Amino acid sequence: MTTEQHQAPVSEAQIAVHWREEEYVQPPAKFIAQANAGDPAIFERFAEERFPDCFTEYAELLTWDAYWHTVLDTGNPPFWKWFVGGRLNACYNCVDRHLAASPNKAALIWVPEPEDEATEAITYQELYRRVNEFAALLRDFCGVRAGDRVTFHLPMVPELPVAMLACARLGVIHSEVFGGFSGAACGGRVADSGSRILVTMDGYFRAGDLIDHKAKADEAVATAREQGLEVDKVLVWRRHPGQYASGSPMVEGRDFFVDELLPRYRGHVLEPVSMPAEAPLFLMYTSGTTGRPKGCQHSTGGYLSYVAGTSKYYQDIHPEDTYWCCADIGWITGHSYIVYGPLALGTTSVMYEGSPVHPDAGRVWRIAERLGVNIFHTAPTTIRMLRKLGPEEPSAYDYHLKHMTTVGEPIEPDVWRWYHDVAGKGEAVVVDTWWQTENGGFLGSTLPALQPMKPGSCGPGVLGIYPVIYDEDGSTVAAGSGRAGNICIRNPWPGIFQTIWGQPERFVQIYYEKYCRDRGSKDWRDWPYFAGDGAVQAADGYYRILGRVDDVINVAGHRLGTKELESASLTVDGVAEAAAVPVVDEMRGRIVEMYVALKPGLSPGREIEDKVAEAIDREIGRIARPRHVWIVPDMPKTRSGKIMRRVIAGISNFADVGDVSTLANPEVVDAIRHHVQSEKLARDEVPRDLTAQEAEEIRAFGETG
């Protein structure tokens, strides 16, 4: 522990003193020669004086049924509308239009987790057939029409992109819930979106086990019912046709096996429904600091243009590439950069079902070698895991990448160097991207052939994105000042979500209210977008992202709301209060620890700790399961009764807890510290010293509400 961490909280101005600006790493000449964006004139085309018309370059990558009359409509800020008057269909753009030139080219290559199962190549022609048949089933058997919502709770199987594209073909709004989330979490999202159809799977493989997934559907339907919504039909895909991988009984009249229904629709072809550019394409739920998840509503024309453009220029996707985004379609990365972006460009997109280190740490590199992958895209958590479990594995396999992406959370410079030097064999560019569920596509990154890489920094704003860092008073924090602040985007962009489903006031309050200069203005310049992340900008214009400024814990790139975690804990009998805090973890970035106080007269015990962990597992999913549940006599509180999360976060991280003299019960802090830290030391969980950046994050945790 550094002396200054013990003495006082680290100020914003002090953070950067501890940072060493990394040296630039130049892209290989071989990459530059073939890059989609190799001419510096592209920066001129996307300069601010050409906004918003610059984004027509992205829109023109698509096929439109009718062209737009207005590029950006700012008439009802901040509910921006892009390419108004334009009409198109997302499924047509991702499937149909590639049939003339490339019907037999693989659109998707699906790799099952068990290595003895055959890899499945799905051509664009085959994808067209599957999408049309499932769209016919949705329309004729389920009765859905344009504007209806359908929820998926599907793992990483080809049925997921088929279902997404089938909905898009019909103009139906899809909402995929990450397969690892619990049935209760799924049910809450079903109810919020008003979905009457749930599409699920009987089971899937993860880390060598065939997981019973259908059981979660029963829980989801029950949760939705409690929240006032009745699910009409549950469509169940089978992992192995003709077999049933679940112990959950099929409910007559509600549950239907998709493989038994599809023969009715064999050979059916549906005309894609022409949708207005601003029609919603999908909902993607993300955690908020209040208990109710936020359904981020993404548009058809703006979103698809943005992911196509960023896939072309930042992912450098060419139609002949074999591209693998080793992420989950249950998150925005998978929607944008496994399905919609790559398929809009007519490339081959690889999907992998299971754990990247099953059965060993060479699995990813074996897949890359066997399939000839030349673009690889994953999260820092996966990179850390591969580095820890198989640091020399890449050298054992004959694969060659031209491009590698990192996404979802900041990546440490040492981990970046392993990714570049060892995983990429020094042959590939690395694109470190910053963006969020709400944003649709990348906001911060280097343009790989034209801007050098810098480990630990995502880079400048991407084309057509004009970031700024504001302090709490709304003053601009200058580049190179060494001061951190709140990163904001000064302008709208086509990928920005349209609203929070059913909560427009919350949309304005969370993302625009803080720095809006004039609520009556229709000028976009008065409506900067507040991303909720802290950042610092170097003199060269590159941004280093520091993490969340609100009460969201980023576990392995998955954002978990503290209120959701705490609400789940409070479902356990005997728990009176609960507080979730982040703990720095080498593998996953951050992990969750829970603090709970019991109702009077109850004694602490392992049984309650286990029940809290199980409740979080059940209500949210295993990704959120806490490393520890600490039962404490009382929570440290202000005199107004607010739990001081920064204090217990400091204790869990062996960091400075700050000034506790103003607490209503300062004496409880030492008792909690002794209990928690002695237990951790006894379990040999001796932490490393936090960096100044991490210490500041922990110190600030919970300060916003």
N, C-alpha and C positions, 0 to 999 in steps of 0.2 A: 504494500500500500504506500503510495507516495505521501510525503508529509503534507502537501497542500490539500490532499483529499481529506485528511483528518482535520485540518485547520478551518477550512471554510468551503462552501460550495464553489465550484469552478464557474467563473463568469463566462458569458459568451465571448468576450474579448480574449480571455485566457486560453480558450480551447485550442485555437489555431496555433498558438505558440508551440504546442507539443507535436504538431504535424510536420512531417517532412514532405514537401512537395515531391512527388515521384518524377522520375525522368520520363520523357516521351518514348514510346515504342512505335516505330514506323511500320506501315503496312508493307508486305512483300510486293516486289515489282510484279510478280506473276499475278497477284490478286488485282492490282491496279489495272493491269492490261485488259482484264475481262470484266471489270466492274460496270454495273448498270449506271452508277453515278460516278463517272470519272472525269467530267468536265467541270471546272470550278464555276462556270457560268450558271450552274444550277443555284448557287447561293444568291445570285442577282435575281433569278426568276422568282425566288421565294422571299425577297427582301420585303421589309415592312410596308414600303410604299406601294407594293404590288398586292397587298392583302385587301380583300379576301380572294380576289380573282386568281391569285397564284394556285389556289387549290383546285381549279378546273383541270390542272394537269393530272391530278389524282383521279378526278371524276371521269376523265376521258380514257382511263384504263378500263372502264366498264362499258357494257352494252346497255343503252337506254332505249326504252320504248318511246319516250318523249323527252325532249331536252328541257332544262330548267329555264325560267325567265329571270330568276333572281338567285344569285350565288349565295348571299347571306341576308336573311331577313332579321333585322334587329327590332322589329316593331313591338315585341313584348318581352323585354329583357328581364331576367337572363335566360329566357326560354328561346334559345336561338334556333332558327330553322335554316337548313342548308339545302341548296339546289332546289328551291321552291318552284313548283310547276313540273319538275322532272318526274318521270315514272320509270320503274324498273322492277325486276324480280331477282332477288339474291340467289335463289337456286339456279335460275337460268344462267346467271353469270359465273357460277361455280361449277356447273355441270354441262348443261345443254350446249353452250357455245363452243365447248372444246371437242364436241363429237365429230364435227366435219373433218378436222385435221388430225385428231389424236384419239380415236375411239378405243384403240387397244392399248393405250398407254396406261400404266398404273396410276390411278388417282390416289389411292390409299394402299399402303402396305401395313398389314396388321401382324404384329408379332405377339403370340400368346406367351404368358409367363413360362409354362412348362416347356422345356427345350425339346421334348420329344413330340410336341404338337407342331403341325405344319404351319408355316407362315402363310398368310393369305394375301394375295395381291388382287386388288379390286380395281378393274379398269374403269375408265370414265364411262364406257358403255354399260358395264355391269352396275356401276353406281347409279346411273340414270334409271336402269330397270328397278333396282331396289327402292330408290327414292320414290318413283312413281307409284309402285305397288303399295308402299306404306302410306303415302299421301292419300291414295284411294281408300285405304282402310280407315284412316283418320277421318276423312270426309264422309264416307258412306256408312261406316259402322259406328263411328263415335259422334258423327253429326257436327263436327267443328267447322267453323267458317272464319273468314278473314277477321282479325281483331280479337278472336277468342284466345285464351291462354291454355297451354298444355305444359305440365311440369314433368320433367324427366328426373329420375334418380338412378342414373346409369354410371357404371364404371367405364374403364377404358377399353371399350369393345367397339367394333365397327358399326354396330347398331345405333350408337350415339350420334355420329355425324349423319348417318342415314335419317334418323328421326329429326335432327335439326333442319336438314335440307328439305325434308318432306313438309315440315311446318312452314319453312320459308316459301316453298312452292305455292302453298295455300294462302299465304299472308297471315298465318296463325302465329301468334307470339309465343316463342318457346322460353322456358325457364328451367335450366339444368341446375340441379343441386349436387354438389360434390358427393361422389359415391361414398366417401368415408364419413360423411355426416350421418348423424343418427336419424331414425325415423321421425322423432319428435321435431328435430330441426327442419327436416323436409316438410312435415305437416304444417308447420308454421308458415313456411314459404308458399305452400299450396294454398292455404287460406288467404294469405296476404294478396296473392296474385289473382285469386278467384278462379283457379284451375279446377275443372271438373273431371279432367282426365289425367291420370298418373301413369307414366310409362317407366317400368322398372325391369329388373333382371332377376332370375332365380339365384344365381351365384356367380362368383368370379374368383380368380386366383390372386393371391397376394402373399408374398414371402413363403411360397410353398403350400399354402393352405387354400382349400376351396371354401370361400366365405359364403355363409348363408345370407343372402341379401334380401330376398323376398320378405323375410320376417319384418324388415324395416318398413315395408309398404303398409302392413297392417297397423303398425304404430303411427305412421304418417296419416292414414285415413282417420284413425281415432283422434289424433291431435287436431286435424282440420275440423272434424265434427265438433270438438270442444270449442273451437273458435268460430263456429257458425257456418261452416261450409261442408256440404256433403259431396264426396267424390262419387261420380257416377260409374266410372269404369277404371279398372287397373289392368293395363296391358303388360303382360309378363313375357319378355324374351327369355329363351332358354340358352344357357351357356353351351350345352350340348343338346341339339335338337332330339326330341324323343325321350330325353332323360330329365329328371327333376332334381335339382341340387339343393332344394330347400326343405326344411321340416315344417314349414308353414303351410297349412291347408289352403287350397284354392277356394275362394268364397263364390258360391254359385250365383250367377247373375251379375257379379261385380268383377271377378277376376277372369281373364281370358289369356290363353297362350297365343302369342302372336304367330308362332309357326303353324298353329292349327287354323288360324283365320286367313293367312296370306294366300293360300291356294284359290280363294274366292276372287282375288284381285290380280291373279297372274296375268301379265301382259297388258294390264291397264296403263294407259298413258293419259296424264292430266295436263291440260294447258296451264303453264305457270300464270298465276294471278298477277296482273300488272298493278304494282303498289305505288302510291305517292312516295317521293323520296323521304319525306318526314314521317312516314308510317313506322311504328315501332317494329323492330325485327326480333328483339329478345329482351328478357329481363335477366340480370345477373345480380344476385343478392350478395351484399357484403356487410360485414359487421359494423355496427355503429357504437357510439359510446352510450347510447340508451339501449334498452333491451330489444326494441323492435328492429329487425334487420332492414337494411335499405335496399329496395329493389331498383337497381340502376337500369333505367329504360334507355336502350340504344336504338338509334334510327336505322333505316334501311340504306338510303342513298349516301348520307354523310359517313356513317360508320364503314360501309363496305368500301367506299372510295379511300378512306383513310388507311384501312388495313391493307388494301391492295397497294397503295402508294408506299407505305412504310415497309411492306414486305419486299417490294421491288428495290427500293433504294437503300434501306438499312439492313435488311436480311440478305440483300443481293441475290434474290431468288430469280433464276432463269428457268424457263420451262423444262430444260433438260437436266436440272439438278435433282438429286435425291436428298430431301430435306427432312431432318428429324428434330422436332421439338419434343424433348423428353420431359414433358409436363403433363398435366391432367386437364382434359377438356372441361372439367368441373369448375375451373377457374377461368378468368378472362384471358389469360395467356393462351389457353387451348382454343377458346373460341376464335380469337383473332389470328393466332399464329400456328395453329394446327389445321383448322378448318377453313375459315372464310378467306384469310389473306392468301395462303398458298394455293388453294383451289381456284380462287379468282384468277390467279396468274397461270393456271394450268400446269402446275408442277406435280411431282410425286411427294406426298406427305406420309411419313412413317408414324405409326401409332404403336405404342408398347403397353401391354396390359398391366404389368406388375412392378415389383420392386427392382430398382436399378442395380441392386447388389445381390440379386438372387439368380443362381445359387451361389455366386461368388462375385468378387469385385471386378472380374473381367467381362461380365455379361454385356455391359454397354458397348465395350470395344469390340466384342465378338459380333454383335449386331451391326455395328458400323462397318466392320470389315466385310461381313457376308453380303450386306445390301449395297455396298458402295456409297454409303452416306458421305456427302461432302459439305453439308451445312448442319451444324449441331447446336442445339439451343436448350439450355436448362437453367436451374436455379442454383444460387450459391450453396444452399443446403445439400443438394445432390453432389456438387463439386467437392465440398468439404468431406462428404461421406466417401466418395471415390478416392480422394486423396488419402484419407486416413486408413481405409481398408485395403487399398491396392495402389500404393504410391508409384510402383514401377509397372503396373499392369499395361498401360498403353503401349509400352515398347514391345510387348509380346505379340502385338497384332498389326497387320499390314493394312491399315486404313489411312486415308489422307484427307484432311479437312481443309477447305479454303476459308471457312468462316465459322465462328463460334459466338454464341450469344449468352449473356448472363442476365437473369431477370428476376424480379420479385423482392429483392432486398439488396442493400449495399454489400459489395464483396470486398473482403480485406485484401490489401496489396499482395501479401504472401500467397494467399489462395489464388488470386488472379495470375500470379507468375507461374504457379504450378499448372493452372489451366492452359496458359499460353505455351509454356516451354515443354511440358510433359504431355498433357492430354492433346494439345494441338501440334506437338512436335516442332514448334517454332515456325510452322508453315502457314498458320491461319491468322487472320485478323480476329480480334476479340471485340465484340460490341457489348458494352456494359450499358444496359438500358434502365431508365427510370420512368415509371408511369404507374397507373393505378386502375382498378376496376372501372372507376368512373370515367376514365379518359379514353377508352377504346383502343388506343395504340400508343406508341412511344412518344414521350415528351422530351426526354433528355437522352442524348447519345452522340457518339461521333459518327460522322458519315464515313464509312470505313476506308474508302480509297483516297479520300481528300483531307481527312483530319487525323493526326496521330493519336494513338491510344495513350492513356495515362492511368496506370493501376490505381484503383480506389476512387476514381472520378468517373461519373457517367459521361461527362463531356458537356458541350454547350446545349442549348435548346435545339431540337431537331428542326428541319425545314418548316417554315411557316409558324413556328412556335416562339413566342417572345417572352421568356421568363424574366422575373425580377425577384429580388429578395427585399422584403419589407421588415422593419422592426415593429414592435407592438403598437407604435404610434402612427404607423403608415408611412414612415420616412424610408427612403430607399437606402439599403445597405450597399455601399460601394464595393465593386469587385476589387479584390486584392487588399481589402481593409483588415482581413483576418477575423472579422466579426460574423457571427452566424445570425440567422433570422428565419422568417417564414417564406419559403419559396412559393411564389404565385405565378400564374400565367396571365399576361396582360390582355390577351385576345382570345376570342372563341376559336375553335377549330372543328373540322367536320366530325371527328371521332368522339367529341365530348358527349356525355350522356344528356338526354333531353330533360329528365326530371327524376325524382324519386317516385316510383309508382304509388299513386294515391296519397302522396305527401308533398305537394308542391311548396308549401310554406317551409317545410323542413329543408328542402332543396336549397331555397334561397338563404335560409338561416345558416346552414352549415358551410356552404361553399362561396357565398357572395356577400353576405351581410357585413362581414368583418372589415373589408376594405372598400366597399361601395362608396363612391364619392357623392352620388346624387341618385336617390331612389327614383326620381322622376325622369331621369335621363334615358334616352334611347340610343345614346352613343356607346358603343362597346367599350371604349376607352375608360368609361366610368365604372366598369364592372369587372375588375380583376378576379380571377378564379383563385380561391384559397385552397391549396392542396392538402394542408394539414401536416406537412412534413417540414422539418427544419433542414437548413442547408447553409453552406458557405460557398462563396464564389472566388476562385483564384483570379489573379490579375489577367490570366490568359482567357478568361471567360468560361472556363470549365467549372462545373458544379460538383461538389461533394455532398451527397445526401446523408443527413445525420439520423433520420428516423422520424417516427411519429411525434407530433406535439400534443396529441390527444390521448385518451385512455384506451388505446388499442394495442394489443400485444401481437407482434409479428413473429409467429412460430413457423419456422421453415418456409417463409414466404406466404403463410396463410394468416390473414388478419382476424384476430379473435377479440370481440368486444368484451371489456371487463364486466359490463352489466349482464351480458348473457352468462358468463362464467359464474358470476355471483348469484344470479337468479337461480341457476341450476343447483348451486350449493344450498340455497335456502329452501329447496324442496325436501331436504332431509330433516326428519323430525328431530327436534332438539337444537338445531342450528338457529341462533338468533341473529347473527351478523356474519357477513362474509366479505372478503376483499381479495381480489386477484392482483398479483404483481408479476412483472417480468424478471427473469433471472438470465444473465448472460451465459450462453452455452456455446462451446466450441463447434459443435456439430450443427445445431439447428438455429443458431443466431440468438434466439431467445426461447426460453421455456416458461411455462406457467407454474407458479406456486400459489397455493390458496391459504389464506388465514381465516379461521372461523372462531367465533366466540359462541359459547353454548348458552342455552336458557338456564336460568337459576335452578340449582339443585341437581344438575347433571354433572357427571364426572367424565373427564376426557378419557378416550380409549381408542384402540386401533380400529374397533368396529365402526365408529363414527367417521374416522379418517377414510376408511375404505368406502363407506356409503357416499361420502362427498365425491370421491374420485369416480365412483360408479355412476352417480347422478350426472356428472359432467359428461362422462362417456355416453350416457343414454340420451341426454338432452342435446348435446352438440356433436360429439363424435370423439373417436380415439385421438385424433390430432390435438385435441384440447386437453387431454388427460394431464392433470398436474403431476409434476415430479414429486412434490411433497404437499401434504395437507397439515398445516400447523394449527393445533388447537391452543388458543391463547385465552388468558383470563379476561382480557378486555382489549379492545382496539384502541390504539392511540388516536385521540380525537381533539378537534378544536373545541373551543367553548360553545360554539354553535352546534356541535354534535357531528361535524363532518369527519369521516375517517381520513387520517393522514396517510395516504398510500405511499407517499415518498419515503416515509419513515420506515415502514416495514419492507419496502423495496430495497432500501439501503441496508437493512439488516440481512435480508436474504442474499444480497450481493457482497456482504462484508465491506460495505462502503460507508461513507459519511452520511449520517442521518439528518444533518443540518440542525438548526436551532429548534429545540423541543421545549424551551422555557415557557412558551405561550400556550402549550397544550393544556387541556383541562385535567389530564392525568399523566403528567410527565414521568411519574414513577414507574409506569407500566413498561416503558421503553427498555430499561435495563433488564427487566424480567424476561421480556420477549427475546431480547438479544442473547441473553445467556442460554435460554432454552433452545433457540433455533441454531445458533452458531456452535454450541457444544455438541448438539446432535450431528450437525454436518461434519464437524471435525472428527467425531467418533466414527462416522461412516467413510472417512477418508475423502470427503468432498471439499478438499482445501482449494479455494479458488485462486486463480491468478489475479494479479493486480489489474484493475480495470484501466482501460485507456482513459484519457481525459474526456474524450467524446462519449464513451460509455458511462462514465461517472456523471456527466452532465445529463444524459438521458434519464438515468435512474433518479437523480436529484429532482428533475423536473416532472417525473411521472406522477400523474394524478393531480397536477396543479390546475388543470383546465376545467375541473368540474367534478 
